[in-house]
Amino acid sequence: MFSIIVLTHNKSGCTRRCLESLLTSADADWELLVVDNGSTDDTVDLLHEMADKYTEAGREMRLLVNERNAGASTGRNQGIDATTGDPLVFLDNDMVVGDVRWLSKLRATLDSDAKIGMVVPKLVFADDPSMIQFAGGAVSPTGRVQFMGRGEPADDPRFNERRELQFGISACMMLRRSLVDEIGTLDEAFNPVQFEDVDYCYRARSKGYTVVYEPAVTMLHDESATTAASDDFNNRYIVIKHGMLFKARWRHMFETENGPPDDEIHWKPIGRFARRKPADREQS
């Protein structure tokens, strides 16, 4: 059984779209746990409404409500502890299902090799599905991170082949529960958000596991709808702080991985990021 863990923090409109889209998933064997991280809008009321809707649809949606924003790592770790399925699936509340067989397709890739620890799909922009948002993560020898394919056509053949990655992002990620048993849960030093998933991928890879990009699955992402708009913390400051922690911890790996040179790492300002200089992981 798949255990899907969705984090929420305000932005109830995004959450409604995400949870309604999950009901279109054609694979039968999955459980859903929603961890709300201290929402102050109408999100909790919405979650109870959606739980009733899931019951009517013959599904169970369980809730775990934190009184405050405990952070992305802590929220996901709570989800890991409160679920029993395998594999685990991390999903952000700004994601929308783009393939009704997304779970079984990602699992087929995960099960194709025992050394694959994590699988991520192709992410396209929710408001323009013809454009890639994320087709895998790369890290330069100096530690700058890149969202591969960002802004390129969704059907670009360069991003339509399965491949190993330096990192994937937890906006949508499938992983083995046995991997968690071996390497532990996400590092809460990266709370409230940013770089916790990059660090987790490097932890897995340092133990000999691979992170794989599966372009046969497409999911829609309303990029950083929650994080970039949050008033709870200074996102730019957090990016810099956590980027420095990641670099100090994993320099011994990324310096020798033949990642893209810095002059090939460019952030394309798209959507909400077109209106201001972005404070995102690519700028670290």
Summary of the structure (lengths in Angstrom):
residues: 284
radius of gyration: 17.5
end to end distance: 37.4
largest distance: 52.9
contacts: 980
relative contact order: 0.17
helix: 35%
strand: 25%
